[in-house]
Every structure is written in C-alpha cells, then in structure tokens.
Amino acid sequence: MHTFRGKEYPCCTSLTMGIIGGKWKTVILYYLIDGSLRYNELRKKMPSVTERTLSLQLKTLEEDGIIKREVFTSKPPLKVVYSLTALGKTLIPLVQSIADWGNFAVKEFADQ
C-alpha cells in the first residue's frame, strides 16, 4: 500500500494515475509545462472542457501539490495564475512522453 497526502493506493502505478489520470489533468499539466497561465488562457486552450470540470481538476491538482494557484489582488481585476510546483515539474518528462506517444500514434496508426 502506498499513501500520498492522506490517500491510499494499492500500488505506485495507481498512485500516479490517481494524481494525473482522467481526461483533463494531463492536458492541464501539458499546457503548464511552458509556464504559468491564467484560468481564461487555459479555457481557451481547452475549449471542449466545461468550466465546472476545469475548476474541479485544477482544485484537485492543487490539493495534490502538483500545481499552485496564485491570486493577485493588488489592482483590479482579480488575477488568478496557475503554475507547476516543484513536484509538478517532476512530471514534465512523463507528460511529454505521453504527448510524444500521441503524436507518434497519430502519424503511424491513425489510418489503420
């Protein structure tokens, strides 16, 4: 059994998939590889995700310590920026490998 931030997982693979699995989490992480993005910038990059789903996925990734949410209130309008934490940055090679495989699959096997 593996325990991470109060949650138990039966193996290391289930821990990893529990943190980055699902339809949108890896997509969010992929877009944050190059740097911080505001909520609306993420929404524009992922037009088919609902606002509710995006908000929930961001909250879960933040709770797991993968991304950080910074709120800037010094001058209106309110600005919220998301970025990878140090732990989140360790996922970059994994997320990049997933993206690379997707590109490979499209090039080599999409028409079969």
Rosetta silent file (secondary structure, phi, psi, omega in degrees, C-alpha in Angstrom):
SEQUENCE: MHTFRGKEYPCCTSLTMGIIGGKWKTVILYYLIDGSLRYNELRKKMPSVTERTLSLQLKTLEEDGIIKREVFTSKPPLKVVYSLTALGKTLIPLVQSIADWGNFAVKEFADQ
SCORE:     score description
SCORE:     0.000 S_00000001
   1 L     0.000  138.451  177.016    0.000    0.000    0.000 S_00000001
   2 E  -117.176  134.886  178.323    1.195    3.498   -0.837 S_00000001
   3 E  -115.453  130.932  179.423   -0.038    6.584    0.980 S_00000001
   4 E  -139.040  117.199  178.442    0.190   10.036   -0.573 S_00000001
   5 L    50.916   44.659  175.513   -1.303   13.138    1.037 S_00000001
   6 L    84.275   -2.779  178.555   -3.750   11.117    3.108 S_00000001
   7 E  -108.541  142.883  179.744   -4.964    8.877    0.277 S_00000001
   8 E  -103.938  140.641 -179.673   -4.091    5.198   -0.022 S_00000001
   9 E  -130.601  141.868 -177.170   -3.219    3.481   -3.290 S_00000001
  10 L   -70.845  -24.528  178.491   -2.649   -0.255   -3.859 S_00000001
  11 L  -154.040  170.662 -177.482    0.479    0.290   -5.985 S_00000001
  12 H   -64.656  -32.696  178.345    2.740    3.020   -7.333 S_00000001
  13 H   -66.746  -42.316  179.223    1.012    2.969  -10.729 S_00000001
  14 H   -67.163  -31.418  175.071   -2.394    3.580   -9.197 S_00000001
  15 H   -62.581  -50.105 -179.821   -0.899    6.460   -7.201 S_00000001
  16 H   -59.426  -48.460 -178.850    0.431    8.073  -10.381 S_00000001
  17 H   -68.635  -30.209  175.747   -2.822    7.566  -12.266 S_00000001
  18 H   -64.481  -31.083 -178.729   -4.807    8.768   -9.267 S_00000001
  19 H   -87.249  -42.713 -175.683   -2.933   12.045   -9.422 S_00000001
  20 H  -112.712   -0.562 -177.350   -2.692   12.652  -13.179 S_00000001
  21 L   -71.782  170.356 -178.450   -5.319   10.274  -14.568 S_00000001
  22 L   101.535  174.099 -172.888   -8.554   11.264  -16.208 S_00000001
  23 L   -73.014  -31.386 -168.537   -9.352   13.155  -19.359 S_00000001
  24 L  -112.918  -21.917 -174.848   -8.153   16.641  -18.390 S_00000001
  25 H   -60.932  -46.425 -179.984   -5.401   16.557  -15.771 S_00000001
  26 H   -67.908  -30.218  177.164   -2.576   15.651  -18.138 S_00000001
  27 H   -65.703  -44.265  177.256   -3.878   18.215  -20.634 S_00000001
  28 H   -59.493  -48.451 -179.121   -3.707   20.913  -17.944 S_00000001
  29 H   -61.647  -40.108  179.203   -0.201   19.811  -16.991 S_00000001
  30 H   -58.776  -44.864 -178.798    0.873   19.779  -20.646 S_00000001
  31 H   -72.045  -22.455  178.707   -0.186   23.403  -21.107 S_00000001
  32 H   -87.614   -5.315  179.921    1.541   24.463  -17.885 S_00000001
  33 L   -57.783  -42.368 -175.915    4.911   22.966  -18.949 S_00000001
  34 L   -81.226   -4.581  177.552    5.904   26.194  -20.700 S_00000001
  35 L   141.274 -177.839 -176.692    4.937   28.424  -17.786 S_00000001
  36 L   -66.481  147.403  175.707    2.132   29.994  -15.795 S_00000001
  37 E  -138.299  146.825  172.896   -1.307   30.534  -17.294 S_00000001
  38 E   -79.062  162.049 -178.865   -4.403   32.369  -16.180 S_00000001
  39 H   -54.259  -48.829 -178.057   -7.674   30.479  -15.890 S_00000001
  40 H   -65.146  -30.442  176.140   -9.086   32.004  -19.097 S_00000001
  41 H   -66.292  -40.736  175.591   -5.898   31.154  -21.005 S_00000001
  42 H   -63.251  -43.560 -179.970   -6.344   27.507  -20.002 S_00000001
  43 H   -58.489  -41.000 -179.469  -10.021   27.655  -21.034 S_00000001
  44 H   -67.289  -33.967  179.663   -9.053   28.942  -24.495 S_00000001
  45 H   -76.225  -20.445 -177.368   -6.537   26.119  -24.956 S_00000001
  46 L  -128.326   67.195 -172.715   -9.156   23.554  -23.876 S_00000001
  47 L   -64.925  -21.025 -177.813  -12.423   24.768  -25.430 S_00000001
  48 L   -89.369   -4.707  177.111  -14.299   21.477  -25.002 S_00000001
  49 L   -85.030  141.259  177.218  -13.846   21.281  -21.211 S_00000001
  50 L   -77.714  157.287  178.929  -16.652   22.724  -19.106 S_00000001
  51 H   -60.863  -40.555 -179.493  -15.877   25.465  -16.614 S_00000001
  52 H   -62.447  -46.374 -179.724  -17.002   23.243  -13.749 S_00000001
  53 H   -63.554  -45.185  179.343  -14.761   20.360  -14.830 S_00000001
  54 H   -60.489  -45.014  179.428  -11.755   22.622  -15.347 S_00000001
  55 H   -60.611  -44.242 -179.939  -12.258   24.215  -11.926 S_00000001
  56 H   -65.374  -41.164 -179.867  -12.568   20.809  -10.225 S_00000001
  57 H   -67.026  -40.410  177.053   -9.489   19.411  -11.976 S_00000001
  58 H   -62.744  -43.066  179.883   -7.439   22.491  -11.081 S_00000001
  59 H   -62.637  -43.151  179.518   -8.570   22.232   -7.462 S_00000001
  60 H   -64.399  -44.699  178.215   -7.645   18.529   -7.295 S_00000001
  61 H   -63.158  -35.881  177.109   -4.212   19.130   -8.828 S_00000001
  62 H   -67.678  -44.023  178.686   -3.661   21.955   -6.342 S_00000001
  63 H   -61.303  -33.426  179.365   -4.719   19.755   -3.392 S_00000001
  64 L   -82.668   -1.645  176.726   -2.266   17.079   -4.567 S_00000001
  65 L    79.038   19.263 -177.132    0.543   19.647   -4.661 S_00000001
  66 L   -90.305  -37.106  176.149    1.043   19.399   -8.428 S_00000001
  67 E  -125.291  160.758  173.698    0.057   22.957   -9.322 S_00000001
  68 E  -121.495  149.272 -179.436   -0.109   26.182   -7.379 S_00000001
  69 E  -115.208  121.069  178.493   -2.755   28.860   -7.614 S_00000001
  70 E  -114.564  131.478  178.950   -1.690   32.438   -7.074 S_00000001
  71 E  -110.315  126.354  178.575   -4.205   35.234   -6.633 S_00000001
  72 E  -109.927  119.766 -176.732   -3.108   38.786   -7.357 S_00000001
  73 L  -119.198   10.279 -174.578   -5.338   41.458   -5.876 S_00000001
  74 L   -60.408  -37.520  174.647   -3.051   44.500   -5.990 S_00000001
  75 L  -145.198  144.406 -178.735   -5.121   46.135   -8.710 S_00000001
  76 L   -65.214  152.995   -4.332   -8.436   45.220  -10.324 S_00000001
  77 L   -79.336  163.329  177.907   -9.415   42.984  -11.964 S_00000001
  78 L   -56.495  135.809 -179.068   -8.570   39.991   -9.804 S_00000001
  79 E  -121.694  124.447  178.152   -5.853   37.885  -11.450 S_00000001
  80 E  -117.685  126.283 -177.087   -5.500   34.139  -10.808 S_00000001
  81 E  -123.589  137.009  177.972   -2.458   32.334  -12.215 S_00000001
  82 E  -111.498  140.850  177.606   -1.737   28.596  -12.248 S_00000001
  83 E  -151.001  164.635  177.822    1.731   27.064  -12.472 S_00000001
  84 E   -75.804  140.739  172.214    3.540   23.813  -11.768 S_00000001
  85 L   -83.131  178.753  175.679    5.016   23.294   -8.311 S_00000001
  86 H   -59.034  -41.574  176.880    8.417   21.657   -7.809 S_00000001
  87 H   -64.667  -42.629  178.874    6.587   18.323   -7.506 S_00000001
  88 H   -61.152  -36.975 -179.763    4.555   19.112  -10.625 S_00000001
  89 H   -65.980  -24.845  177.107    7.717   19.852  -12.592 S_00000001
  90 L   -68.575  -16.207  178.854    8.935   16.314  -11.907 S_00000001
  91 L   -85.792   -8.079 -176.668    6.001   15.135  -14.061 S_00000001
  92 H   -55.265  -48.678  179.707    7.208   17.037  -17.161 S_00000001
  93 H   -60.613  -37.234  179.295    9.151   14.073  -18.657 S_00000001
  94 H   -66.572  -48.444 -179.992    6.152   11.789  -18.103 S_00000001
  95 H   -64.017  -40.197  178.823    3.638   14.227  -19.612 S_00000001
  96 H   -64.579  -38.899  176.995    5.993   14.944  -22.521 S_00000001
  97 H   -63.911  -39.595  177.452    6.350   11.196  -23.173 S_00000001
  98 H   -62.974  -44.128  178.592    2.556   10.840  -23.214 S_00000001
  99 H   -63.923  -43.004  179.557    2.314   13.726  -25.703 S_00000001
 100 H   -61.841  -41.709  178.472    5.096   12.270  -27.855 S_00000001
 101 H   -63.649  -40.305  177.699    3.351    8.896  -27.946 S_00000001
 102 H   -60.330  -43.575  176.741    0.100   10.579  -29.007 S_00000001
 103 H   -62.441  -42.747  178.261    1.891   12.304  -31.887 S_00000001
 104 H   -61.209  -47.211 -178.490    3.521    9.006  -32.880 S_00000001
 105 H   -61.055  -40.821  178.466    0.209    7.131  -32.805 S_00000001
 106 H   -64.370  -43.897 -178.845   -1.461    9.727  -34.999 S_00000001
 107 H   -68.144  -41.540 -169.712    1.369    9.667  -37.554 S_00000001
 108 H   -95.682  -28.966 -170.190    1.850    5.913  -37.667 S_00000001
 109 H  -130.228    2.056 -175.097   -1.509    4.276  -36.891 S_00000001
 110 L   -64.646  -31.510 -175.813   -4.362    6.764  -37.330 S_00000001
 111 L   -93.897    7.837 -177.741   -5.375    5.476  -40.755 S_00000001
 112 L   -89.250    0.000    0.000   -5.415    1.771  -39.904 S_00000001
